[in-house]
Amino acid sequence: MRVRTRAFTNVYKKLCKTTFSSLKRIKLPEGHNYFNLKRINIITIKKIAALAKVSPGTVDRIIHNRGQVTQENVDRVNAIIEEYGYKRNILASNLALNKKFRFAVFLPKYEKLEYWKSQVDGIEKAALEFSKFGIVLDYFFYDFNVVSFKQAVKKVLHFECDGLLFAPIFYEESVQFLNEYKKKNIPVVMIDSNIDSNNEHAYVGQDAFQSGYLAGRLISFAVKNERQVLIFKIAREIESTSVYLQRIDGFYSFFKDHDELTNFKFSEITIKDSGIDQLCLDMFSGINSVFVPNSRAYIVARFLEQHNIKGVRIIGYDLLKDNIEYLNKGVIDFLINQRPEEQGYMGINHLYKKLVLQETIENTHYIPLEIILKENYFPVKRKN
């Protein structure tokens, strides 16, 4: 069917001016068929004001919930908004007002730590993507000691912002900080560690307990004979935090839930980062499997390689350069990837959706557990 352009344009103009709930039949000039059309949803603040017989300023105050308006006018305007499906264009409003959203980012220093550098890479990726919507980041870094953390806390508490992205490394001090920060009534998103048992703040990261549970399954996989399992804790003092302990708790819980696995015996060793030279052959006497509940599996792998100890199943965390090296050599069997870059990105994305788009979103966003083996990380070289 051909429609004369001018005739069609005239009809279209009529439609765009219409605010009635439906247009069932509109007759075109003679010789043309009928259109069946539903309501065209074009409604503005000015049109709402005319229908409600109030001023546009009154409608604006009702939409943005500011100023004093009579309940009668509120009810009338809201009824019209509901009928015509008016939706405020939040992004357009923010751009018109040149509104800025300041997010504070409170993290450990990352220059020499691959895991935290990946977190910052994800944060920067999100910041670049959302910068056109007025998002600005301010960083607050601290060293891996309580004194540095407390000094940074003072700065963060005095900094005015719209949202906070926070990595709670020191457990007790972080709980105190969050209790104090709650008074500011500013949204908080935690990454890496979830220390909020009351779910008052948002969290983006892995379920630490579940990842330990998964590690237990990987240790037990395809094993029938008796096994001696060593939980090797190579940690800074700070890693007596909840995330570290939750992984170990999840690991043991797997075997408690599978009481048929009576062939597994467990022992634990704890050393500090600065004491890795304390590793000795006696630690690994009779050991069949090692679970390292953090990113330092490569330390155990390096020691076993240096002393030509083979046949020990090693499970650890994170795709650090050294871990990947020993995964490729076949010394480390499994790595559980925490996907730190995705954590950083999704943390900023959460604040963007909540504050800029004003969306209602879930407080907890678990990053899926990812099991990395040599075969699914490195391409297999085919033999000729």
C-alpha positions as CSV (number, residue, x, y, z in Angstrom):
1,M,0.0,0.0,0.0
2,R,1.3,3.5,-0.9
3,V,0.5,6.4,1.3
4,R,0.9,10.0,0.2
5,T,3.7,11.6,2.2
6,R,1.9,14.8,3.0
7,A,-1.3,13.1,4.1
8,F,0.7,10.7,6.3
9,T,2.7,13.5,7.9
10,N,-0.5,15.4,8.8
11,V,-1.9,12.4,10.5
12,Y,1.4,11.7,12.4
13,K,1.4,15.3,13.7
14,K,-2.1,14.8,15.0
15,L,-1.0,11.7,16.8
16,C,2.0,13.3,18.5
17,K,-0.3,16.0,19.9
18,T,-2.7,13.5,21.3
19,T,-2.8,12.7,25.1
20,F,-5.9,10.5,25.0
21,S,-5.6,6.9,26.2
22,S,-6.2,5.4,22.8
23,L,-6.7,6.1,19.1
24,K,-8.7,3.2,17.7
25,R,-9.4,4.3,14.2
26,I,-8.1,7.2,12.2
27,K,-9.3,7.8,8.7
28,L,-6.8,8.7,6.1
29,P,-7.8,10.6,3.0
30,E,-10.1,8.8,0.6
31,G,-8.7,5.8,-1.0
32,H,-6.5,4.7,1.9
33,N,-6.9,2.0,4.6
34,Y,-7.4,2.5,8.3
35,F,-4.7,2.3,11.0
36,N,-5.3,0.6,14.3
37,L,-3.2,2.5,16.8
38,K,-2.7,2.2,20.6
39,R,-1.8,5.2,22.7
40,I,1.4,7.1,21.8
41,N,3.1,7.7,25.1
42,I,4.2,11.3,24.8
43,I,3.6,13.2,28.0
44,T,5.5,16.1,29.5
45,I,5.5,18.0,32.7
46,K,3.7,20.8,31.0
47,K,1.0,18.5,29.8
48,I,0.6,16.9,33.2
49,A,0.3,20.4,34.7
50,A,-2.5,21.3,32.2
51,L,-4.4,18.1,32.9
52,A,-4.1,18.4,36.7
53,K,-4.8,22.2,36.5
54,V,-1.7,23.1,38.5
55,S,1.5,24.8,37.6
56,P,4.5,23.0,36.0
57,G,6.5,24.0,39.1
58,T,4.1,22.1,41.3
59,V,4.4,19.0,39.1
60,D,8.2,19.3,39.2
61,R,8.1,19.5,43.1
62,I,5.9,16.4,43.3
63,I,8.1,14.4,40.9
64,H,11.3,15.3,42.7
65,N,9.6,15.1,46.2
66,R,10.7,18.5,47.3
67,G,8.8,21.6,48.6
68,Q,5.3,21.8,50.1
69,V,2.4,20.7,48.0
70,T,-1.2,20.0,49.0
71,Q,-2.1,16.3,49.3
72,E,-5.0,16.9,46.8
73,N,-2.5,18.1,44.1
74,V,-0.1,15.2,44.9
75,D,-2.9,12.7,44.4
76,R,-4.1,14.3,41.2
77,V,-0.7,14.6,39.6
78,N,0.3,11.0,40.6
79,A,-2.9,9.7,39.1
80,I,-2.1,11.4,35.8
81,I,1.5,10.1,35.9
82,E,0.3,6.6,36.5
83,E,-2.4,6.8,33.7
84,Y,0.0,8.2,31.1
85,G,3.1,6.3,32.2
86,Y,5.4,9.4,32.6
87,K,9.0,8.4,33.4
88,R,11.6,11.0,34.3
89,N,14.7,10.8,32.1
90,I,17.3,10.8,34.9
91,L,20.4,10.7,32.7
92,A,19.1,13.7,30.7
93,S,18.3,15.6,33.9
94,N,21.8,15.0,35.3
95,L,23.5,16.0,32.1
96,A,21.4,19.2,31.8
97,L,22.4,20.1,35.4
98,N,26.0,19.0,34.8
99,K,25.7,17.0,38.0
100,K,28.8,15.3,39.4
101,F,28.8,12.1,41.5
102,R,31.9,11.7,43.6
103,F,32.8,8.1,44.6
104,A,35.5,7.5,47.2
105,V,37.7,4.4,46.6
106,F,39.3,3.0,49.8
107,L,41.8,0.2,49.0
108,P,45.3,-1.2,49.9
109,K,48.2,0.1,48.0
110,Y,48.5,-2.0,44.8
111,E,51.8,-1.1,43.1
112,K,53.5,-4.4,43.9
113,L,50.5,-6.6,44.3
114,E,48.9,-8.1,41.1
115,Y,45.6,-9.0,42.7
116,W,44.9,-5.4,43.9
117,K,46.3,-3.9,40.6
118,S,43.6,-6.0,38.8
119,Q,41.0,-4.6,41.1
120,V,42.1,-1.0,40.3
121,D,42.1,-1.9,36.5
122,G,38.5,-2.9,36.8
123,I,37.6,0.3,38.7
124,E,39.4,2.5,36.1
125,K,37.5,0.7,33.3
126,A,34.2,1.5,35.0
127,A,35.2,5.1,35.7
128,L,36.1,5.7,32.1
129,E,32.9,4.1,30.9
130,F,30.7,6.1,33.2
131,S,32.6,9.4,33.2
132,K,30.3,10.9,30.7
133,F,27.5,10.6,33.3
134,G,29.4,12.8,35.8
135,I,31.2,10.1,37.8
136,V,34.5,11.2,39.5
137,L,36.7,9.0,41.6
138,D,38.9,9.9,44.6
139,Y,41.3,7.3,45.8
140,F,42.4,6.7,49.4
141,F,45.2,4.0,49.7
142,Y,46.7,2.5,52.8
143,D,49.7,0.2,53.5
144,F,49.3,-3.3,54.8
145,N,49.4,-2.2,58.5
146,V,46.9,-1.0,61.0
147,V,48.6,2.4,61.5
148,S,48.4,3.3,57.9
149,F,44.8,2.1,57.7
150,K,43.7,4.2,60.6
151,Q,45.4,7.3,59.1
152,A,43.5,6.7,55.9
153,V,40.2,6.2,57.8
154,K,40.4,9.8,59.2
155,K,40.7,11.2,55.7
156,V,37.8,9.1,54.3
157,L,35.5,10.0,57.2
158,H,36.1,13.8,56.5
159,F,35.7,13.4,52.7
160,E,32.4,14.4,51.3
161,C,31.2,12.0,48.6
162,D,28.1,10.3,47.2
163,G,29.3,6.7,47.5
164,L,32.1,4.6,48.9
165,L,33.9,1.5,47.4
166,F,35.8,-0.2,50.2
167,A,38.0,-3.2,50.7
168,P,37.9,-4.2,54.4
169,I,41.2,-5.9,55.0
170,F,41.6,-5.4,58.8
171,Y,38.6,-7.0,60.3
172,E,38.1,-5.3,63.7
173,E,39.2,-1.9,62.4
174,S,37.0,-2.2,59.3
175,V,33.9,-3.0,61.5
176,Q,34.6,0.1,63.6
177,F,35.1,2.3,60.5
178,L,31.8,1.1,58.9
179,N,29.9,1.7,62.2
180,E,31.3,5.3,62.2
181,Y,30.7,5.8,58.5
182,K,27.1,4.7,58.8
183,K,26.3,8.1,60.4
184,K,27.0,9.7,57.0
185,N,24.2,7.8,55.4
186,I,26.3,7.2,52.3
187,P,26.0,4.0,50.2
188,V,28.9,1.6,50.7
189,V,30.0,-1.2,48.4
190,M,32.6,-3.7,49.7
191,I,34.8,-5.8,47.5
192,D,37.1,-8.8,48.2
193,S,35.7,-9.4,51.7
194,N,32.2,-9.3,53.1
195,I,32.3,-8.5,56.8
196,D,28.7,-7.2,57.0
197,S,26.7,-10.0,58.6
198,N,23.6,-7.7,58.8
199,N,23.6,-7.0,55.1
200,E,23.5,-3.3,55.7
201,H,26.1,-2.6,53.0
202,A,26.5,-3.9,49.4
203,Y,29.0,-6.6,48.6
204,V,30.6,-7.6,45.3
205,G,32.9,-10.6,45.3
206,Q,33.0,-14.3,45.8
207,D,31.4,-16.3,48.5
208,A,34.4,-17.1,50.6
209,F,32.8,-20.1,52.4
210,Q,31.6,-21.6,49.1
211,S,35.0,-21.2,47.6
212,G,36.6,-23.2,50.4
213,Y,33.8,-25.8,50.1
214,L,34.7,-26.1,46.4
215,A,38.4,-26.5,47.3
216,G,37.4,-29.5,49.5
217,R,35.6,-31.1,46.6
218,L,38.7,-30.6,44.3
219,I,41.0,-32.1,46.9
220,S,38.7,-35.2,47.2
221,F,38.1,-35.6,43.5
222,A,38.9,-39.1,42.1
223,V,40.7,-40.1,45.3
224,K,40.0,-43.4,47.0
225,N,43.1,-44.3,49.0
226,E,44.1,-42.6,52.3
227,R,45.2,-39.0,51.9
228,Q,47.1,-36.7,54.2
229,V,45.9,-33.1,53.6
230,L,47.9,-30.1,54.7
231,I,46.3,-26.7,55.0
232,F,49.2,-24.3,54.5
233,K,48.5,-20.8,55.7
234,I,51.1,-18.3,54.4
235,A,49.7,-15.1,55.7
236,R,50.2,-11.6,56.8
237,E,48.7,-10.8,60.2
238,I,45.8,-9.2,58.5
239,E,44.7,-12.4,56.9
240,S,43.1,-13.7,60.0
241,T,40.2,-11.8,58.6
242,S,36.8,-13.3,57.9
243,V,37.5,-14.1,54.2
244,Y,40.5,-16.2,55.1
245,L,38.8,-18.0,57.9
246,Q,35.6,-18.5,55.9
247,R,37.6,-20.4,53.2
248,I,39.1,-22.7,55.7
249,D,35.7,-23.2,57.4
250,G,34.1,-24.0,54.0
251,F,36.9,-26.5,53.2
252,Y,36.4,-28.4,56.4
253,S,32.6,-28.2,56.0
254,F,32.8,-30.1,52.7
255,F,34.3,-33.1,54.5
256,K,31.9,-32.9,57.4
257,D,29.0,-33.0,54.9
258,H,30.6,-36.0,53.2
259,D,31.3,-38.3,56.2
260,E,31.8,-41.2,53.8
261,L,35.2,-39.6,53.0
262,T,36.9,-41.2,56.0
263,N,40.2,-41.6,54.1
264,F,41.2,-37.9,54.6
265,K,43.4,-36.7,57.5
266,F,44.2,-33.1,58.1
267,S,46.9,-30.9,59.5
268,E,47.7,-27.2,59.5
269,I,50.9,-25.1,59.3
270,T,51.0,-21.3,59.6
271,I,53.9,-19.1,58.6
272,K,54.3,-15.4,57.9
273,D,55.2,-13.9,54.6
274,S,58.5,-12.9,56.0
275,G,59.2,-16.4,57.1
276,I,59.0,-18.4,53.9
277,D,62.6,-19.5,54.4
278,Q,61.2,-21.6,57.3
279,L,59.8,-24.2,54.8
280,C,61.4,-27.6,55.3
281,L,61.0,-31.1,54.0
282,D,59.6,-32.4,57.3
283,M,56.5,-30.2,56.7
284,F,55.6,-32.3,53.6
285,S,56.5,-35.7,54.9
286,G,53.7,-38.1,54.0
287,I,51.5,-35.2,52.6
288,N,49.4,-36.0,49.5
289,S,47.5,-32.7,49.1
290,V,48.0,-29.1,50.0
291,F,45.3,-26.4,50.3
292,V,46.6,-22.8,50.3
293,P,43.6,-20.6,51.2
294,N,45.1,-17.4,49.5
295,S,47.1,-16.4,46.5
296,R,50.5,-17.8,47.7
297,A,50.2,-21.3,46.4
298,Y,53.3,-20.6,44.3
299,I,55.5,-20.5,47.4
300,V,54.6,-24.1,48.2
301,A,54.9,-25.1,44.5
302,R,58.4,-23.5,44.2
303,F,59.6,-25.4,47.3
304,L,58.3,-28.7,46.1
305,E,59.9,-28.2,42.7
306,Q,63.2,-27.2,44.2
307,H,63.3,-30.4,46.2
308,N,61.9,-32.6,43.5
309,I,58.8,-33.6,45.5
310,K,56.2,-34.8,43.1
311,G,52.7,-36.2,43.3
312,V,51.3,-33.6,45.7
313,R,48.0,-32.1,44.7
314,I,48.0,-28.3,45.2
315,I,45.0,-26.0,45.3
316,G,45.2,-22.2,45.7
317,Y,43.7,-18.9,44.6
318,D,44.2,-16.2,42.0
319,L,45.9,-16.0,38.6
320,L,49.1,-14.3,39.7
321,K,52.1,-14.6,37.4
322,D,53.9,-17.0,39.7
323,N,50.8,-19.1,40.2
324,I,50.3,-19.4,36.5
325,E,53.9,-20.4,36.0
326,Y,53.5,-23.4,38.3
327,L,50.1,-24.2,36.9
328,N,51.7,-24.5,33.5
329,K,54.4,-26.7,34.9
330,G,51.8,-29.0,36.4
331,V,53.0,-28.4,40.0
332,I,49.8,-26.5,40.9
333,D,46.7,-28.5,40.0
334,F,43.9,-26.0,40.5
335,L,43.5,-22.3,41.0
336,I,40.2,-20.7,42.1
337,N,40.0,-17.4,40.2
338,Q,38.4,-14.5,42.2
339,R,38.2,-12.4,39.0
340,P,39.4,-9.2,40.8
341,E,39.1,-6.9,37.8
342,E,35.4,-7.8,37.5
343,Q,35.0,-7.1,41.2
344,G,36.4,-3.6,40.8
345,Y,34.2,-2.9,37.8
346,M,31.0,-4.3,39.3
347,G,31.6,-2.3,42.5
348,I,31.6,1.0,40.6
349,N,28.8,-0.3,38.5
350,H,26.7,-0.9,41.6
351,L,27.2,2.7,42.8
352,Y,26.4,4.0,39.3
353,K,23.1,2.1,39.1
354,K,22.1,3.0,42.7
355,L,23.0,6.7,42.7
356,V,23.0,7.9,39.0
357,L,20.2,5.7,37.6
358,Q,18.4,5.5,41.0
359,E,17.7,1.8,40.4
360,T,16.8,-0.7,43.2
361,I,19.4,-3.4,43.1
362,E,20.4,-6.4,45.2
363,N,22.8,-5.7,48.0
364,T,24.9,-8.9,47.3
365,H,26.4,-9.7,44.0
366,Y,28.5,-12.9,44.1
367,I,31.1,-13.4,41.4
368,P,30.9,-17.0,40.1
369,L,33.6,-19.4,41.2
370,E,36.0,-20.2,38.4
371,I,38.2,-23.3,38.4
372,I,41.4,-22.9,36.4
373,L,43.4,-25.9,35.3
374,K,46.4,-26.0,33.0
375,E,44.2,-27.5,30.2
376,N,41.7,-24.6,30.3
377,Y,44.2,-21.8,30.6
378,F,47.0,-22.9,28.3
379,P,46.3,-24.2,24.8
380,V,47.4,-27.8,24.3
381,K,50.1,-28.3,21.7
382,R,49.2,-30.9,19.3
383,K,51.8,-33.5,18.4
384,N,52.5,-34.1,14.8
